[in-house]
């Protein structure tokens, strides 16, 4: 297998190549003056299975999706026998059903677009809804980075911290973290108004007085969910509040708002390269690709 280093995940792809020993294929990329994307594989893939590592997080997630599709097509034209798209953050995955009449199911449209480009298989990380992968027109799987993030907190000395998910749907995340942290797990309740996007959060039967709590979520976007959760935990008397997320999009001033709310540290992964991407997905992705070979 060869690892194609997508422009949005160059460092991560290079780490995967180093860990697996799979040869890396660099990619030249540019954006034309009119905003259109250009990519060129700088290596031979004839007769090879390839893994294209390319996250599709903001900013410019649409451009990154197009870069991915173009790399897939280039690989197939270059004679690659199988293309696995390794997309740590899959854009549009949160629109996985029609919430209101007249809406599309964006994640399914993206999947069909990738199939048309030539993707044979997809590997992603903590997709918002694992169920959505069942509708993909090719084998698609998601792996969880939560144990790696929880391990980061163990290494910082927080073994025994309580793992909290900000809503019931993400309770599985808190449970995965609790297996590493060992300090119990729980969740808040969160309700979202589908028209305004406003959310209401509340704690039912939770007691975190004097505890160290790590809030775990798949995505931080505006930060509103974590700010609301931190407020509840601190009002309840939590001693320390941290936050671990897989995809730290941190739109606008989200990072500052979360820290201002009393969260002592935000820890994310390199699915979204940036100031909080302190945990690399390279070991997890390498293990998956090695198993696939
Ligand atoms: C939603 O269900 C997700 O798991 C996250 O909780 C959500 O996307 C976070 O968004 P925000 O940071 O804007 O509150």
py3Dmol code that shows the C-alpha trace and the ligand (Angstrom):
import py3Dmol

protein = """\
ATOM      1  CA  UNK A   1       0.000   0.000   0.000  1.00  0.00           C
ATOM      2  CA  UNK A   2       1.072   3.617  -0.595  1.00  0.00           C
ATOM      3  CA  UNK A   3      -0.013   6.656   1.384  1.00  0.00           C
ATOM      4  CA  UNK A   4      -1.046   9.701  -0.620  1.00  0.00           C
ATOM      5  CA  UNK A   5      -0.446  12.837   1.433  1.00  0.00           C
ATOM      6  CA  UNK A   6      -3.491  15.049   0.921  1.00  0.00           C
ATOM      7  CA  UNK A   7      -2.737  18.777   1.276  1.00  0.00           C
ATOM      8  CA  UNK A   8      -5.147  19.167   4.225  1.00  0.00           C
ATOM      9  CA  UNK A   9      -3.466  16.354   6.230  1.00  0.00           C
ATOM     10  CA  UNK A  10       0.131  16.391   5.001  1.00  0.00           C
ATOM     11  CA  UNK A  11       1.780  15.950   8.428  1.00  0.00           C
ATOM     12  CA  UNK A  12      -0.679  13.293   9.568  1.00  0.00           C
ATOM     13  CA  UNK A  13      -0.231  11.334   6.319  1.00  0.00           C
ATOM     14  CA  UNK A  14       3.546  11.517   6.646  1.00  0.00           C
ATOM     15  CA  UNK A  15       3.312  10.153  10.208  1.00  0.00           C
ATOM     16  CA  UNK A  16       1.073   7.320   8.983  1.00  0.00           C
ATOM     17  CA  UNK A  17       3.626   6.521   6.271  1.00  0.00           C
ATOM     18  CA  UNK A  18       6.445   6.535   8.845  1.00  0.00           C
ATOM     19  CA  UNK A  19       4.534   4.317  11.307  1.00  0.00           C
ATOM     20  CA  UNK A  20       3.313   1.792   8.724  1.00  0.00           C
ATOM     21  CA  UNK A  21       6.378   1.792   6.516  1.00  0.00           C
ATOM     22  CA  UNK A  22       4.055   2.346   3.521  1.00  0.00           C
ATOM     23  CA  UNK A  23       5.712   4.546   0.903  1.00  0.00           C
ATOM     24  CA  UNK A  24       4.396   8.102   0.825  1.00  0.00           C
ATOM     25  CA  UNK A  25       3.272   9.878  -2.311  1.00  0.00           C
ATOM     26  CA  UNK A  26       3.556  13.680  -2.076  1.00  0.00           C
ATOM     27  CA  UNK A  27       0.874  15.850  -3.637  1.00  0.00           C
ATOM     28  CA  UNK A  28       1.382  19.227  -5.296  1.00  0.00           C
ATOM     29  CA  UNK A  29      -1.579  21.534  -4.879  1.00  0.00           C
ATOM     30  CA  UNK A  30      -2.602  25.071  -5.648  1.00  0.00           C
ATOM     31  CA  UNK A  31      -5.685  27.217  -5.902  1.00  0.00           C
ATOM     32  CA  UNK A  32      -6.172  29.052  -9.202  1.00  0.00           C
ATOM     33  CA  UNK A  33      -6.923  32.787  -9.135  1.00  0.00           C
ATOM     34  CA  UNK A  34     -10.606  31.998  -9.684  1.00  0.00           C
ATOM     35  CA  UNK A  35     -10.688  29.826  -6.545  1.00  0.00           C
ATOM     36  CA  UNK A  36     -10.627  26.409  -8.226  1.00  0.00           C
ATOM     37  CA  UNK A  37      -8.446  23.615  -6.796  1.00  0.00           C
ATOM     38  CA  UNK A  38      -5.619  21.780  -8.555  1.00  0.00           C
ATOM     39  CA  UNK A  39      -3.776  18.666  -7.348  1.00  0.00           C
ATOM     40  CA  UNK A  40      -1.106  16.419  -8.862  1.00  0.00           C
ATOM     41  CA  UNK A  41       0.245  13.155  -7.431  1.00  0.00           C
ATOM     42  CA  UNK A  42       4.033  13.325  -7.389  1.00  0.00           C
ATOM     43  CA  UNK A  43       4.635   9.581  -7.473  1.00  0.00           C
ATOM     44  CA  UNK A  44       3.767   6.401  -9.279  1.00  0.00           C
ATOM     45  CA  UNK A  45       0.740   4.406  -8.055  1.00  0.00           C
ATOM     46  CA  UNK A  46       0.351   1.986 -10.978  1.00  0.00           C
ATOM     47  CA  UNK A  47      -0.673  -1.437  -9.650  1.00  0.00           C
ATOM     48  CA  UNK A  48      -0.777  -0.213  -6.024  1.00  0.00           C
ATOM     49  CA  UNK A  49      -3.467  -0.054  -3.385  1.00  0.00           C
ATOM     50  CA  UNK A  50      -3.459   3.473  -1.977  1.00  0.00           C
ATOM     51  CA  UNK A  51      -4.731   5.258   1.107  1.00  0.00           C
ATOM     52  CA  UNK A  52      -5.449   8.936   0.513  1.00  0.00           C
ATOM     53  CA  UNK A  53      -5.261  10.843   3.802  1.00  0.00           C
ATOM     54  CA  UNK A  54      -7.224  14.083   3.584  1.00  0.00           C
ATOM     55  CA  UNK A  55      -9.329  15.699   6.269  1.00  0.00           C
ATOM     56  CA  UNK A  56     -12.244  17.869   5.167  1.00  0.00           C
ATOM     57  CA  UNK A  57     -12.588  20.222   8.115  1.00  0.00           C
ATOM     58  CA  UNK A  58     -13.196  23.956   7.892  1.00  0.00           C
ATOM     59  CA  UNK A  59     -11.978  26.358   6.704  1.00  0.00           C
ATOM     60  CA  UNK A  60     -12.582  25.543   3.056  1.00  0.00           C
ATOM     61  CA  UNK A  61     -14.139  22.117   3.593  1.00  0.00           C
ATOM     62  CA  UNK A  62     -15.754  22.251   0.150  1.00  0.00           C
ATOM     63  CA  UNK A  63     -12.372  22.854  -1.498  1.00  0.00           C
ATOM     64  CA  UNK A  64     -10.871  20.038   0.560  1.00  0.00           C
ATOM     65  CA  UNK A  65     -13.634  17.677  -0.550  1.00  0.00           C
ATOM     66  CA  UNK A  66     -12.944  18.566  -4.174  1.00  0.00           C
ATOM     67  CA  UNK A  67      -9.196  18.058  -3.635  1.00  0.00           C
ATOM     68  CA  UNK A  68     -10.013  14.617  -2.238  1.00  0.00           C
ATOM     69  CA  UNK A  69     -12.195  13.717  -5.215  1.00  0.00           C
ATOM     70  CA  UNK A  70      -9.507  14.944  -7.629  1.00  0.00           C
ATOM     71  CA  UNK A  71      -6.788  12.896  -5.859  1.00  0.00           C
ATOM     72  CA  UNK A  72      -8.999   9.803  -6.028  1.00  0.00           C
ATOM     73  CA  UNK A  73      -9.541  10.288  -9.748  1.00  0.00           C
ATOM     74  CA  UNK A  74      -5.835  10.934 -10.310  1.00  0.00           C
ATOM     75  CA  UNK A  75      -4.943   7.754  -8.407  1.00  0.00           C
ATOM     76  CA  UNK A  76      -7.362   5.653 -10.444  1.00  0.00           C
ATOM     77  CA  UNK A  77      -6.161   7.193 -13.723  1.00  0.00           C
ATOM     78  CA  UNK A  78      -2.615   6.493 -12.573  1.00  0.00           C
ATOM     79  CA  UNK A  79      -3.444   2.785 -12.271  1.00  0.00           C
ATOM     80  CA  UNK A  80      -4.148   2.391  -8.520  1.00  0.00           C
ATOM     81  CA  UNK A  81      -5.977  -0.889  -7.974  1.00  0.00           C
ATOM     82  CA  UNK A  82      -7.864   0.173  -4.856  1.00  0.00           C
ATOM     83  CA  UNK A  83      -8.425   3.565  -3.225  1.00  0.00           C
ATOM     84  CA  UNK A  84      -9.180   3.893   0.466  1.00  0.00           C
ATOM     85  CA  UNK A  85     -10.162   7.437   1.416  1.00  0.00           C
ATOM     86  CA  UNK A  86      -8.902   8.160   4.923  1.00  0.00           C
ATOM     87  CA  UNK A  87     -10.934  11.178   5.986  1.00  0.00           C
ATOM     88  CA  UNK A  88     -10.412  11.923   9.689  1.00  0.00           C
ATOM     89  CA  UNK A  89     -13.082  14.646   9.759  1.00  0.00           C
ATOM     90  CA  UNK A  90     -15.826  14.007   7.243  1.00  0.00           C
ATOM     91  CA  UNK A  91     -17.549  17.261   6.346  1.00  0.00           C
ATOM     92  CA  UNK A  92     -21.353  17.345   6.237  1.00  0.00           C
ATOM     93  CA  UNK A  93     -21.621  14.210   8.404  1.00  0.00           C
ATOM     94  CA  UNK A  94     -23.954  15.952  10.842  1.00  0.00           C
ATOM     95  CA  UNK A  95     -26.708  16.290   8.200  1.00  0.00           C
ATOM     96  CA  UNK A  96     -27.344  12.557   8.314  1.00  0.00           C
ATOM     97  CA  UNK A  97     -31.136  12.709   8.039  1.00  0.00           C
ATOM     98  CA  UNK A  98     -33.818  15.152   7.009  1.00  0.00           C
ATOM     99  CA  UNK A  99     -34.702  17.039  10.159  1.00  0.00           C
ATOM    100  CA  UNK A 100     -37.199  19.342   8.369  1.00  0.00           C
ATOM    101  CA  UNK A 101     -39.127  18.756   5.147  1.00  0.00           C
ATOM    102  CA  UNK A 102     -37.338  19.984   2.043  1.00  0.00           C
ATOM    103  CA  UNK A 103     -33.864  19.193   3.375  1.00  0.00           C
ATOM    104  CA  UNK A 104     -31.273  16.913   1.773  1.00  0.00           C
ATOM    105  CA  UNK A 105     -29.150  14.223   3.418  1.00  0.00           C
ATOM    106  CA  UNK A 106     -25.788  15.858   2.798  1.00  0.00           C
ATOM    107  CA  UNK A 107     -23.581  13.014   4.033  1.00  0.00           C
ATOM    108  CA  UNK A 108     -25.158  10.611   1.522  1.00  0.00           C
ATOM    109  CA  UNK A 109     -24.615  13.080  -1.329  1.00  0.00           C
ATOM    110  CA  UNK A 110     -20.951  13.391  -0.338  1.00  0.00           C
ATOM    111  CA  UNK A 111     -20.621   9.594  -0.279  1.00  0.00           C
ATOM    112  CA  UNK A 112     -22.077   9.263  -3.787  1.00  0.00           C
ATOM    113  CA  UNK A 113     -19.764  12.027  -5.012  1.00  0.00           C
ATOM    114  CA  UNK A 114     -16.760  10.139  -3.643  1.00  0.00           C
ATOM    115  CA  UNK A 115     -17.990   6.909  -5.231  1.00  0.00           C
ATOM    116  CA  UNK A 116     -18.273   8.661  -8.592  1.00  0.00           C
ATOM    117  CA  UNK A 117     -14.655   9.825  -8.218  1.00  0.00           C
ATOM    118  CA  UNK A 118     -13.519   6.232  -7.618  1.00  0.00           C
ATOM    119  CA  UNK A 119     -13.376   5.626  -3.847  1.00  0.00           C
ATOM    120  CA  UNK A 120     -13.515   1.904  -3.025  1.00  0.00           C
ATOM    121  CA  UNK A 121     -13.500   2.165   0.760  1.00  0.00           C
ATOM    122  CA  UNK A 122     -13.633   4.870   3.422  1.00  0.00           C
ATOM    123  CA  UNK A 123     -12.085   5.122   6.867  1.00  0.00           C
ATOM    124  CA  UNK A 124     -13.103   7.985   9.119  1.00  0.00           C
ATOM    125  CA  UNK A 125     -12.842   8.881  12.796  1.00  0.00           C
ATOM    126  CA  UNK A 126     -15.749   9.372  15.217  1.00  0.00           C
ATOM    127  CA  UNK A 127     -18.297  10.153  12.560  1.00  0.00           C
ATOM    128  CA  UNK A 128     -21.277  11.910  14.103  1.00  0.00           C
ATOM    129  CA  UNK A 129     -23.588   8.964  13.412  1.00  0.00           C
ATOM    130  CA  UNK A 130     -22.145   5.546  12.701  1.00  0.00           C
ATOM    131  CA  UNK A 131     -25.520   4.518  11.269  1.00  0.00           C
ATOM    132  CA  UNK A 132     -25.098   6.945   8.375  1.00  0.00           C
ATOM    133  CA  UNK A 133     -22.200   4.835   7.070  1.00  0.00           C
ATOM    134  CA  UNK A 134     -24.655   2.034   6.335  1.00  0.00           C
ATOM    135  CA  UNK A 135     -26.091   4.150   3.505  1.00  0.00           C
ATOM    136  CA  UNK A 136     -22.696   4.591   1.832  1.00  0.00           C
ATOM    137  CA  UNK A 137     -22.356   2.898  -1.571  1.00  0.00           C
ATOM    138  CA  UNK A 138     -18.995   1.327  -0.590  1.00  0.00           C
ATOM    139  CA  UNK A 139     -17.599  -0.203   2.627  1.00  0.00           C
ATOM    140  CA  UNK A 140     -17.134   2.595   5.149  1.00  0.00           C
ATOM    141  CA  UNK A 141     -16.051   2.405   8.761  1.00  0.00           C
ATOM    142  CA  UNK A 142     -15.353   4.727  11.657  1.00  0.00           C
ATOM    143  CA  UNK A 143     -12.857   4.299  14.476  1.00  0.00           C
ATOM    144  CA  UNK A 144     -12.817   6.070  17.809  1.00  0.00           C
ATOM    145  CA  UNK A 145     -10.060   8.375  19.017  1.00  0.00           C
ATOM    146  CA  UNK A 146     -11.653   8.784  22.450  1.00  0.00           C
ATOM    147  CA  UNK A 147      -9.364   6.220  24.184  1.00  0.00           C
ATOM    148  CA  UNK A 148      -6.308   8.115  22.847  1.00  0.00           C
ATOM    149  CA  UNK A 149      -7.661  11.415  24.163  1.00  0.00           C
ATOM    150  CA  UNK A 150      -8.551   9.873  27.530  1.00  0.00           C
ATOM    151  CA  UNK A 151      -5.025   8.486  27.677  1.00  0.00           C
ATOM    152  CA  UNK A 152      -3.670  12.024  27.208  1.00  0.00           C
ATOM    153  CA  UNK A 153      -5.457  12.990  30.438  1.00  0.00           C
ATOM    154  CA  UNK A 154      -4.161   9.888  32.232  1.00  0.00           C
ATOM    155  CA  UNK A 155      -0.617  10.878  31.246  1.00  0.00           C
ATOM    156  CA  UNK A 156      -1.266  14.353  32.674  1.00  0.00           C
ATOM    157  CA  UNK A 157      -2.146  12.764  36.006  1.00  0.00           C
ATOM    158  CA  UNK A 158      -5.941  12.731  35.826  1.00  0.00           C
ATOM    159  CA  UNK A 159      -6.538   8.990  36.143  1.00  0.00           C
ATOM    160  CA  UNK A 160      -9.849   8.653  38.015  1.00  0.00           C
ATOM    161  CA  UNK A 161     -11.462  11.740  36.428  1.00  0.00           C
ATOM    162  CA  UNK A 162     -15.186  11.553  35.706  1.00  0.00           C
ATOM    163  CA  UNK A 163     -16.058  11.336  31.978  1.00  0.00           C
ATOM    164  CA  UNK A 164     -19.087  13.348  30.930  1.00  0.00           C
ATOM    165  CA  UNK A 165     -20.831  13.597  27.572  1.00  0.00           C
ATOM    166  CA  UNK A 166     -22.891  16.716  26.939  1.00  0.00           C
ATOM    167  CA  UNK A 167     -25.886  14.762  25.656  1.00  0.00           C
ATOM    168  CA  UNK A 168     -27.375  11.291  25.934  1.00  0.00           C
ATOM    169  CA  UNK A 169     -26.578  10.415  22.296  1.00  0.00           C
ATOM    170  CA  UNK A 170     -22.860  10.788  23.015  1.00  0.00           C
ATOM    171  CA  UNK A 171     -22.952   8.659  26.182  1.00  0.00           C
ATOM    172  CA  UNK A 172     -21.042   5.919  24.330  1.00  0.00           C
ATOM    173  CA  UNK A 173     -18.143   8.383  24.114  1.00  0.00           C
ATOM    174  CA  UNK A 174     -18.134   8.944  27.884  1.00  0.00           C
ATOM    175  CA  UNK A 175     -18.238   5.174  28.393  1.00  0.00           C
ATOM    176  CA  UNK A 176     -15.204   4.669  26.113  1.00  0.00           C
ATOM    177  CA  UNK A 177     -13.335   7.376  28.047  1.00  0.00           C
ATOM    178  CA  UNK A 178     -14.330   5.870  31.389  1.00  0.00           C
ATOM    179  CA  UNK A 179     -12.695   2.580  30.374  1.00  0.00           C
ATOM    180  CA  UNK A 180      -9.381   4.474  30.283  1.00  0.00           C
ATOM    181  CA  UNK A 181      -9.928   7.040  33.055  1.00  0.00           C
ATOM    182  CA  UNK A 182     -11.798   4.722  35.394  1.00  0.00           C
ATOM    183  CA  UNK A 183     -13.627   7.455  37.337  1.00  0.00           C
ATOM    184  CA  UNK A 184     -17.225   6.880  36.234  1.00  0.00           C
ATOM    185  CA  UNK A 185     -19.277   8.276  33.375  1.00  0.00           C
ATOM    186  CA  UNK A 186     -22.454  10.254  32.880  1.00  0.00           C
ATOM    187  CA  UNK A 187     -24.262  12.607  30.564  1.00  0.00           C
ATOM    188  CA  UNK A 188     -26.227  15.825  30.478  1.00  0.00           C
ATOM    189  CA  UNK A 189     -29.487  16.303  28.601  1.00  0.00           C
ATOM    190  CA  UNK A 190     -29.421  18.590  25.544  1.00  0.00           C
ATOM    191  CA  UNK A 191     -32.359  19.679  23.417  1.00  0.00           C
ATOM    192  CA  UNK A 192     -31.931  21.668  20.180  1.00  0.00           C
ATOM    193  CA  UNK A 193     -34.553  23.836  18.465  1.00  0.00           C
ATOM    194  CA  UNK A 194     -34.259  22.760  14.812  1.00  0.00           C
ATOM    195  CA  UNK A 195     -35.335  26.193  13.510  1.00  0.00           C
ATOM    196  CA  UNK A 196     -33.217  28.515  15.684  1.00  0.00           C
ATOM    197  CA  UNK A 197     -30.378  26.095  16.508  1.00  0.00           C
ATOM    198  CA  UNK A 198     -30.683  27.166  20.193  1.00  0.00           C
ATOM    199  CA  UNK A 199     -29.970  24.433  22.735  1.00  0.00           C
ATOM    200  CA  UNK A 200     -31.076  23.871  26.323  1.00  0.00           C
ATOM    201  CA  UNK A 201     -28.882  21.749  28.609  1.00  0.00           C
ATOM    202  CA  UNK A 202     -29.628  20.296  32.021  1.00  0.00           C
ATOM    203  CA  UNK A 203     -28.220  17.821  34.504  1.00  0.00           C
ATOM    204  CA  UNK A 204     -30.462  15.130  35.928  1.00  0.00           C
ATOM    205  CA  UNK A 205     -29.203  12.946  38.776  1.00  0.00           C
ATOM    206  CA  UNK A 206     -25.581  14.004  38.364  1.00  0.00           C
ATOM    207  CA  UNK A 207     -23.286  14.719  41.300  1.00  0.00           C
ATOM    208  CA  UNK A 208     -19.796  15.932  40.459  1.00  0.00           C
ATOM    209  CA  UNK A 209     -19.060  17.942  43.606  1.00  0.00           C
ATOM    210  CA  UNK A 210     -15.285  18.117  44.265  1.00  0.00           C
ATOM    211  CA  UNK A 211     -14.573  15.915  41.247  1.00  0.00           C
ATOM    212  CA  UNK A 212     -12.283  16.394  38.269  1.00  0.00           C
ATOM    213  CA  UNK A 213     -14.461  16.128  35.185  1.00  0.00           C
ATOM    214  CA  UNK A 214     -13.487  15.765  31.531  1.00  0.00           C
ATOM    215  CA  UNK A 215     -16.271  16.645  29.090  1.00  0.00           C
ATOM    216  CA  UNK A 216     -15.940  14.466  25.971  1.00  0.00           C
ATOM    217  CA  UNK A 217     -17.625  15.254  22.658  1.00  0.00           C
ATOM    218  CA  UNK A 218     -17.108  14.304  19.033  1.00  0.00           C
ATOM    219  CA  UNK A 219     -17.141  17.873  17.710  1.00  0.00           C
ATOM    220  CA  UNK A 220     -16.702  21.353  19.107  1.00  0.00           C
ATOM    221  CA  UNK A 221     -18.065  23.865  16.646  1.00  0.00           C
ATOM    222  CA  UNK A 222     -19.154  27.175  18.176  1.00  0.00           C
ATOM    223  CA  UNK A 223     -18.290  25.924  21.659  1.00  0.00           C
ATOM    224  CA  UNK A 224     -21.798  26.589  22.968  1.00  0.00           C
ATOM    225  CA  UNK A 225     -22.317  22.976  24.073  1.00  0.00           C
ATOM    226  CA  UNK A 226     -19.090  22.850  26.090  1.00  0.00           C
ATOM    227  CA  UNK A 227     -19.606  26.325  27.592  1.00  0.00           C
ATOM    228  CA  UNK A 228     -23.103  25.289  28.743  1.00  0.00           C
ATOM    229  CA  UNK A 229     -21.842  21.978  30.146  1.00  0.00           C
ATOM    230  CA  UNK A 230     -18.930  23.626  31.984  1.00  0.00           C
ATOM    231  CA  UNK A 231     -21.304  26.137  33.557  1.00  0.00           C
ATOM    232  CA  UNK A 232     -23.504  23.333  34.926  1.00  0.00           C
ATOM    233  CA  UNK A 233     -20.507  21.355  36.239  1.00  0.00           C
ATOM    234  CA  UNK A 234     -18.939  24.358  37.987  1.00  0.00           C
ATOM    235  CA  UNK A 235     -22.304  25.345  39.508  1.00  0.00           C
ATOM    236  CA  UNK A 236     -22.482  21.785  40.861  1.00  0.00           C
ATOM    237  CA  UNK A 237     -19.094  22.234  42.547  1.00  0.00           C
ATOM    238  CA  UNK A 238     -16.762  20.348  40.187  1.00  0.00           C
ATOM    239  CA  UNK A 239     -13.133  20.943  41.242  1.00  0.00           C
ATOM    240  CA  UNK A 240     -11.544  20.886  37.762  1.00  0.00           C
ATOM    241  CA  UNK A 241     -13.186  20.838  34.331  1.00  0.00           C
ATOM    242  CA  UNK A 242     -11.338  19.782  31.161  1.00  0.00           C
ATOM    243  CA  UNK A 243     -12.560  19.072  27.676  1.00  0.00           C
ATOM    244  CA  UNK A 244     -11.598  16.388  25.168  1.00  0.00           C
ATOM    245  CA  UNK A 245     -12.963  16.379  21.651  1.00  0.00           C
ATOM    246  CA  UNK A 246     -12.051  14.507  18.494  1.00  0.00           C
ATOM    247  CA  UNK A 247     -12.782  17.289  16.040  1.00  0.00           C
ATOM    248  CA  UNK A 248     -11.972  20.727  17.488  1.00  0.00           C
ATOM    249  CA  UNK A 249     -13.376  22.963  14.776  1.00  0.00           C
ATOM    250  CA  UNK A 250     -13.445  25.905  17.224  1.00  0.00           C
ATOM    251  CA  UNK A 251     -15.271  28.322  14.989  1.00  0.00           C
ATOM    252  CA  UNK A 252     -14.755  32.041  15.718  1.00  0.00           C
ATOM    253  CA  UNK A 253     -13.827  32.710  19.338  1.00  0.00           C
ATOM    254  CA  UNK A 254     -14.960  29.268  20.569  1.00  0.00           C
ATOM    255  CA  UNK A 255     -11.604  28.466  22.193  1.00  0.00           C
ATOM    256  CA  UNK A 256     -11.589  31.693  24.215  1.00  0.00           C
ATOM    257  CA  UNK A 257     -15.238  31.298  25.224  1.00  0.00           C
ATOM    258  CA  UNK A 258     -14.601  27.766  26.498  1.00  0.00           C
ATOM    259  CA  UNK A 259     -11.513  28.770  28.473  1.00  0.00           C
ATOM    260  CA  UNK A 260     -13.332  31.861  29.828  1.00  0.00           C
ATOM    261  CA  UNK A 261     -16.107  29.518  31.006  1.00  0.00           C
ATOM    262  CA  UNK A 262     -13.624  27.819  33.343  1.00  0.00           C
ATOM    263  CA  UNK A 263     -12.457  24.848  31.242  1.00  0.00           C
ATOM    264  CA  UNK A 264      -8.779  24.416  32.119  1.00  0.00           C
ATOM    265  CA  UNK A 265      -7.629  22.760  28.881  1.00  0.00           C
ATOM    266  CA  UNK A 266      -9.117  21.737  25.538  1.00  0.00           C
ATOM    267  CA  UNK A 267      -7.629  18.646  23.903  1.00  0.00           C
ATOM    268  CA  UNK A 268      -8.399  17.679  20.319  1.00  0.00           C
ATOM    269  CA  UNK A 269      -6.804  15.632  17.552  1.00  0.00           C
ATOM    270  CA  UNK A 270      -5.095  16.383  14.258  1.00  0.00           C
ATOM    271  CA  UNK A 271      -8.315  15.610  12.385  1.00  0.00           C
ATOM    272  CA  UNK A 272      -8.491  19.409  12.653  1.00  0.00           C
ATOM    273  CA  UNK A 273      -4.942  20.766  12.722  1.00  0.00           C
ATOM    274  CA  UNK A 274      -4.756  23.752  15.078  1.00  0.00           C
ATOM    275  CA  UNK A 275      -4.063  25.045  18.552  1.00  0.00           C
ATOM    276  CA  UNK A 276      -5.819  22.169  20.387  1.00  0.00           C
ATOM    277  CA  UNK A 277      -4.718  19.250  18.173  1.00  0.00           C
ATOM    278  CA  UNK A 278      -2.540  17.689  20.865  1.00  0.00           C
ATOM    279  CA  UNK A 279      -3.318  14.040  20.112  1.00  0.00           C
ATOM    280  CA  UNK A 280      -2.259  12.511  16.807  1.00  0.00           C
ATOM    281  CA  UNK A 281      -4.497  10.050  15.003  1.00  0.00           C
ATOM    282  CA  UNK A 282      -1.468   8.534  13.261  1.00  0.00           C
ATOM    283  CA  UNK A 283      -1.161   5.432  15.521  1.00  0.00           C
ATOM    284  CA  UNK A 284      -4.893   4.681  15.250  1.00  0.00           C
ATOM    285  CA  UNK A 285      -5.060   5.119  11.472  1.00  0.00           C
ATOM    286  CA  UNK A 286      -1.810   3.195  10.961  1.00  0.00           C
ATOM    287  CA  UNK A 287      -3.146   0.261  12.953  1.00  0.00           C
ATOM    288  CA  UNK A 288      -6.342   0.237  10.852  1.00  0.00           C
ATOM    289  CA  UNK A 289      -4.502   0.431   7.529  1.00  0.00           C
ATOM    290  CA  UNK A 290      -2.043  -2.280   8.546  1.00  0.00           C
ATOM    291  CA  UNK A 291      -4.956  -4.538   9.507  1.00  0.00           C
ATOM    292  CA  UNK A 292      -6.618  -3.807   6.163  1.00  0.00           C
ATOM    293  CA  UNK A 293      -3.511  -4.878   4.179  1.00  0.00           C
TER     294      UNK A 293
END
"""
ligand_1 = """\
14
LIG
C -23.779 17.582 18.339
O -24.630 16.754 18.632
C -22.320 17.351 18.482
O -22.024 16.157 19.117
C -21.653 18.493 19.210
O -22.102 18.508 20.560
C -21.999 19.800 18.567
O -21.747 19.741 17.191
C -21.184 20.919 19.184
O -21.558 22.114 18.584
P -21.261 23.491 19.322
O -19.812 23.504 19.676
O -21.605 24.521 18.275
O -22.151 23.582 20.496
"""
view = py3Dmol.view(width=600, height=400)
view.addModel(protein, "pdb")
view.setStyle({"model": 0}, {"cartoon": {"style": "trace"}})
view.addModel(ligand_1, "xyz")
view.setStyle({"model": 1}, {"stick": {}})
view.zoomTo()
view.show()
